[in-house]
Each structure stands twice: as C-alpha cells, then as structure tokens.
Amino acid sequence: MFIDRAKVQLVAGKGGNGVVAWRREKYIPKGGPYGGNGGHGGSIVLRADQQLSSLDWFRHRHLLKGDNGQQGGPNRQRGRNGKALVLRVPCGTLIKDVESGEELYDFKDDGDELLICQGGRGGRGNASFATPTNRAPNHCTVGRPGESYTIELELKLIADVGLIGFPNAGKSTLISALTDVKVKIAPYPFTTLTPKLGFITTRDHQRILVADIPGIIEGAHHNRGLGFEFLRHIERTSILVYVLDASGIDGRTPADDFRVLKEELNAYNPNLQQRPSMVILNKVDAPEASKHIDEFMAQNHFSKEDIYLASALNNEGIDHIAVALEKTMVTL
C-alpha cells in the first residue's frame, strides 16, 4: 500500500541515573566517593533515503522511543549511552509539528538528516560532586527525560516527470511501456488509486524518474474524486506531461480534457503553469482519433511538432517520447 501521510509520536531515550558509591579497598583508607555518571539517552534522527518511495513503514507505528541510557556504576563506571534511533524517510518528505502546524524540515536530497529529538542527559554520580571542601558528597542526580515530539510526515514525490491526465487516458499503460513497470490496467475510472513510479534508462545510462499521478478530474482542486490528496505530488516534478485520450471513447475530447487539466492545475497552484511541459495524445490507433487530433491542434494552435502521438497499448511512439524526455531533462 502506498502511504504518503503518517503521524507518529517520538520520544528520545531517558538519561541513566548517577549513583552513590564509595571506594573501599584494602590498604586504601579514605577511599572517598566513587559513583559513576549515567549514560545519555539515545536521540532520534530522521534521514532521507532515495531508495524509499512511501511512508509505509510508519503505517502501524504510532509511538517510537529512543534507547534509554544505562545507570552509572561503582568505581566511577559511566553508564552506557543509549543507541540513537535513525528513522529513514523518502526524499520529498515534509516534517510538521502536529501541535503548532510549523514546518520543521523538508527532506529534498538523499542523506539529509534532522536531529528531531535530543536524548536526555545522564545523571551525575557522587564522585563528580567531590571538591576540596566537600570530600564526601552523599548525593547523585537522576537522568533527564529525552525530548518528545508528535510529528506529521507528508510525502510529496520528487520525480523528474509527472504524468497527468483524466482516468482512462492510458497513463498506466504509458508508464508501463516507458519504464517496464508492471501496473494494474483496466477499462474503468480510478483503476490507479496511488501514484506509480518507474525509471527510464537513457542512452548514457542516466535514470529519469517518472510518476503516474492519479485522480485528476474536473473539480479536483475542490477535493472531488481523489482530489488534492495526490495533486500535491505534482508540485515537485520537473516536467509535466499531459496525457490525453485521443479516442473519445468516454464521450470527451482531448481538447476539453486539456482545458480542464490546465484549469485544475492553475486553481491548485498557479506556479505549475510555468513548469516545462509536454502533450501526449494517446490511443491514436482508435478509429476516431484522427478527427480529435485535428480538432485539438486547431483549438490549441499546436503543430504536429509540438505534440507527441502514441498508442501505449501497441507500443507506438514510445521511443520517440523517451528521447524527447531525455532531451528536455538535459536542458533543465
């Protein structure tokens, strides 16, 4: 299951207590205080990992605790420090404080780290209180509790290419043909309920990450259909690719779909209109496709060089699209 939101309570480890102990050894009179300090509690660290694509690991984990520090011992023995808890999150994850709503961090690059909860300091043993005027302190301190936070994790995919289009436009078939990713394909709306990811390997062995963004229909910015639950995944894509159904089988035309998609994106975030984009007319093998293609180019003032014709089902035009995406990525 694709999980892109999670709420979790984080509690860093408590510091270990200091102890009261005395040095009592044969032939050593006046041994004095000998109690050690407690170890520090384990901190909690968030780290971005580009190998992850969702927050699924956090799905049933609502409380995560760091390792507690160990109590000090006799002979000035210091307690063991608690081991840090390192939590991996996908690149593109936003961290928010649940109580205040404040954005704490935005993980953009692989390896980014955030110390979210500092472990508690260990308590002091009585040996650490000894002074020339107080040679036999008989007290110690307890370890301090670690910091705690209740945070919300929100994932916004960082993809090179975002495929956007109406249900049944053929986005799933297209990403399958472009990236060899196996996806569920069926002739009914909302077959794809979660974003799908795949890589195009270029001729110089670079990789282009492609995301199939589902759920965009008229009124999506008002949370119709799957709504803005997945619209936010478009925000961080470098190239927007409009995938339009040229067959007209659902009673819509590619010209109408293109207009609605642009209106929805503009209503959600006007800055998306400035993003580099491509237009793919899919299902060109259908009998009515030629008429719809001519109407689309006439209404939008497109020439044949400005759009890409494809039949993802028959693997037509796929190589041409992959090369075009590669060239566009180079210019960014």
N, C-alpha and C positions, 0 to 999 in steps of 0.2 A: 504494500500500500504506500502511496506517495503522501507523506506528511510534510506540510510546509509551515505549520504553526505548532508551537508547543509552549506550555507553561510549566515551569519547574521551580521548586524551592531549593536553594543551595545553602548549605551550612558548612563552613570551614571547620576543621578539627580544633578541639579544645587543647590548650596547652597542658602539659603534665604538671602535677604539683611538685613543689620543692619539699624536702624532708628535713626533719631534725634528727641528726645523728652525731655521735661523739667518737673520737678516736681513742680506742682503748687497746693498747698493745703493751706487751711485756717490755719492761725496761724503758718505756717512753712515758714518763709522768707528765701530767698537764697536757694530755694529747689535744684537747680543745675540740671545737666544733668541726664536724666532718660530713655534714649533709649536703648532697648534691642538688643541682638545679633540675627542674623538669624540662623535658624537650618541648619544642614549639609544635603547635598543631599544624596539620597539613593544609596548605592553601588549595583553592580551586582555580584552575586555569582553563580558559576556553581557547581552542586552537583551530584555525581554519585548515581544512583538508580538501584538496581539489578532487580526491578520489570519491568523496561522498556527494550524493545528489539529492538527498532528502533528510528530514529530521526524524526518520522512522525510529531510530534508536531511543529517542526520548518519549515515544508514544505512551508507554505504560510506566514511565519513571517520573514520578511527581515530587520526590524528595531524594536529594543526593547529598551525602555527607562526606566531608574530608576525614582523613585518618587522624585520631587523637594522638597527642604527644604522650610519651611514657613518663611515668613518675621518676623523680631523681632517686638515687640510691645512696647507701653509705660510702665511705671512702671517697667522697667528692664525686661520685659517679653521676654523670649527667644523663638524664633520660633520653631515649631515642626520639628524634624528631618524627612527627607524623609524615607519611608519604603524601606528596602532592597528588591531587586528583585532576588529571588532564582530560577534558571533555572535547571530543572532536566534533566540529560543525562544518557544514558545507560552505564553500565560498559563496558570498552573497547573503549571508545571514545577518539580520539586524538583531541587536540585543536591546531590549527595553525594560526599564524598571516598571513593574506592574503597578505599584502604588502611585508613583508620580507621573507615569507615562513618558518619562525622559528617555531619549535615545542614548544608550551608554556606549555602544560601539557598532561599527559597520565592518564586517569581515569581507574584504574585497580580494585579497591576494592569499595565495597558498602560504601557510606557515604563520600568518598573522596570529598574535597571541594577546590575550587580555587576562590580567590577574583580577578576577571578578570578586573573590572573597579571600581576604588575608587570614591565615591561620592564627590562632591565639598564641600569645607569648607564654613560655613556660614559667612556672613559679620559681622563686628563689629558695634555695636551701639555706640552713642556718650558717653554713660556712661562709657564704657570701656577705653576711652581715657583720662578720668579725672586724673589729677595729682595735687600735691600740688602747682605747679607753673602754671598749666593750669586748672582752676576750672570750666571753662565753654566752653569745646570744642564744636564746632558747626559743626562737620562733622562726617560722618559714612563711611563705606565701603560696597561695593556690594558683594554678594556671588560669589564664584568662580564656573566656569563650572566643571562638572564632567568629568572623563576620558572617552575616547571613543576608541573603537577597532572594526575593521572589522575582524571577525574570520571565519575560516572554521572548521566545525566539521566533522570528518571522523570516522565512526564506524568500528571497527574490532571485530567481535564477539569473546567473551571469552567462549568457550564451552569445555566440558570435552572430547567429542567425535565428530570428524568431518567425515561425510560420503562423500567419493569422488568416482566418477565413471562417466562413459560416460552417455549421455542421454539414456533413456530406459533401464538402468541397473537394475532398480527396487528400487532405493534409496527411492523414495517417499512411495512406498508400504512398504518398510522395516521400515522406521521411524514410519509409521502409526501403524505397527504391534508391534514395540518395545515400543512405548510411548502412544498409543491410541490417537494420534493427527490426526484430520481429514484433509487430504490434497487432492489436485486435482491430480487425476491419470488418464492418458490417454496414448494410444499406439503411441505417436508421439514425436519427439525430442523437447526438451526445453519446456516440459509441466510445469516444475518448473522454474519460472523466478526469484524467490527470495529465499534466504535461509529460511528454515523451522526449527523451534525449538520445542523440546519436552523433557520431563523428563522421565527417567527410575527410578522407586522407588525400591530400593534394599531391601533385606530381613531385614536389620537393620534400615529401614526407612530413609536411606540417598537418595539423589537425584543425578542422573547423567544427565547432560545437553547434549543432542545430537543435532547436527546441520547437516542438509542436505545441502551441498554446491553444487549449480547447475553450469552448464555451462562449464565444463571442457571437451575440445575436443583437438585433435591434433592441435597444434599451438595456444593454449590458452594464452601462455606467450607472444605471439605476438599480443594479443588482438583479436584473432579470436573467433567467437561465442560470448558468453557473456564475454570472455576474463578475464583480470585481474581485472575486476570490482568486481568479487567475489572470485578470487584466494586469495586476501589478507585476507579473512575471515578464511583461513586455518591456518594462521600464529600463532594463539593463542590457537589452540586446543591442548589438552594434548595427545590425541590418534588419529592417522589417521586410518580410516577403509576403505580399498579398497573394493568397491562393484562391482563385475564383473558379467557380463551376461554369464552364462554357456550354454544358449540355442543356441547361434549362429544364432538367428533368423534374425539379421540385417546384416549377412554376415561377422561378426567379430568373433574372438575367444577370450576367456578370457586371453590367453597368450599374444596376441597382445595388448589388452586393458591395461593389467598390465604394459607392457613395455612402452607404450605411456604415461600412467599416471605418472609413475616414472620419465620419461624424462621431462615431463612438469613441475612437481614439482621441479625437480633439476634445470631446467632452470630458474624458477621463484625465488627459494630460496634454495640453496644447503643445508642449515641447516635443512630443513624439512626431509631430509633422515635420520637424527639422531633421529627423533621422534619415540616413540613406535608406532607400527602399527599392524593391523590385516588384514587378507584377507578373504572375504566372497564371495563364489561362489553362486550366486543367480539363481533362476529359474531351480533348479535341477530336477524338475518334467517334464521338456521338454524331448522329445524323444532323441535328440542328445546330451543331457547334459553329459552322461557318457563318451562318446568319448572325448569331450572337456575337461572334468575334468582330465582324464588320460594324455592328451597332456599337459595340464597346469602343472601338478605335475612333469612330465618328463622334461619339458623345464626349470622349475624353481627350481628343486630339492626339492620340497616340499613333505612332507609325509602327510598322512591324519590327523595327529595330529596338523599339522601346519596351516591348513585351516579349515574354517567353511562352511559347506554345508547348504543351506537354500532354502526354497520356501516361500518367504514372502507372496505370494498370498494365499497359503494354510496354512500359519502359522506354517510351519515345520522348526524346528531348531531354532526358535526364543528364546525359554527359554534358550537353550544352549549358544547362543550368549550373552544374557543378563547377565548370570552368568560369562562368560568369561570377559566381560567388567568390571563387578564388581570386579573381582579378579585383573585385570590389574590396575584399579584405586587404589586399596589398596597398590600395590607395588610402585606407583609413589611417 
